[in-house]
Amino acid sequence: MIALTVLSFLTLLPLHFAKPAPRKSFTEMFKCKLNFISMDQAQKAVQLGCSQMQVALPTSLFPASFIESELFDLTNIVLFTWPVFPFDNVLREDHGRNRVVFDSSCRLVGLIHIKPTGPERCLHLMEVEDLNIAHDFEVYNTRWTSLQLYGYKYDNEFYSKNSVEEFVNSNFKSFRGIKKKKEILDLYPSESTNLDSRYLACTILPEPGVIKLTRMKKIRRVVISSNKRIIGICRKKEIIWKPLAELRYLDDLYRANVVLKRKPEVGFAKLQSMNYNGIHLSVFMLRSHLIMACNALTKKKMGIDLDLRYPLRTNIEAIPDRPMLTWPLRIPENSFHDERDIRLVIDERCNLMGVTSQNPKSSFP
């Protein structure tokens, strides 16, 4: 009995007391300003945001519509956003400044960072730690070595390729020959190094985003060839050296292989844009919401996800003896309108019958 009690207690301990998961050799991620957010966490946020489309009250700030789809080279579509964090993507009161962007099929389109001037697309990157394995690695049917290098990373420590190049050019005279050359060069693919060539190294301080010379204990080194070609940055772990992971761009690859290959939103050919209480509801906004509403309605009819709040039965009688349902219309996060409780009115065949809200005014064809 005591053993069972102890076991139960251990399973309830917060996750931050658990042993950290082993590091992955390959990690797909996004960089939103100073935050690195893994693809796993982004997908968790999408899943949560998509489920909240069917549960959250119409007055909730999130999920929100996202009308600036051109940021992702998409047109004639309205997307949706939900807050995303580097860890613990669960329901929470704070929203942060980073958002996942997803479509009506709950497919991740990308991440954005909210600035005072508007949304900014986050960088989509791939992190690889074992550089010898990475040489033969393919991502989205493209060789790793063909991807453009963005920088070097270890935990929260990050150095952009441009800043390393500037450091090398400004401090080249401080670089010295490597004594145990093979020990360092074995960390990198043989295709990028040659034991017969001359290689140099310089010790730097391990500070996130900052490259500074130091004469302190050698725990970080920038390694270059004699002609200033950057080999990489390595760190000392106990008595052995390990390379910092490389980060390479995935933006164009992901857009070409995932985002632009997604099926276009079709259907509802007779939809027309409308104005409701001074708010313009475009065809694309109406269609994206209707696709989600119809999917949820189908699930309810099939007995799947019976706990969903929406579509919700209503006593509105657009057509006599035909049951009506409502579906929340999610307003963009940066909307200046006070009216947020707007709902689409649909019948059981998922035809759009009109728009309504808590305000007595309703709009029907």
Beta strands, then each sheet from edge to edge (+ up, - down):
strand 1: 26-32
strand 2: 35-38
strand 3: 64-66
strand 4: 79-83
strand 5: 98-102
strand 6: 108-115
strand 7: 118-121
strand 8: 123-128
strand 9: 138-139
strand 10: 142-143
strand 11: 149-154
strand 12: 157-160
strand 13: 176-177
strand 14: 199-203
strand 15: 220-225
strand 16: 230-237
strand 17: 240-243
strand 18: 245-249
strand 19: 274-276
strand 20: 279-281
strand 21: 312-314
strand 22: 324-328
strand 23: 342-347
strand 24: 352-357
sheet 1: 2+ 1- 8+ 18- 11+ 12-
sheet 2: 3+ 4- 5+ 6- 7+
sheet 3: 9+ 10-
sheet 4: 13+ 14- 15+ 16- 17+
sheet 5: 19+ 20-
sheet 6: 21+ 22- 23+ 24-
end
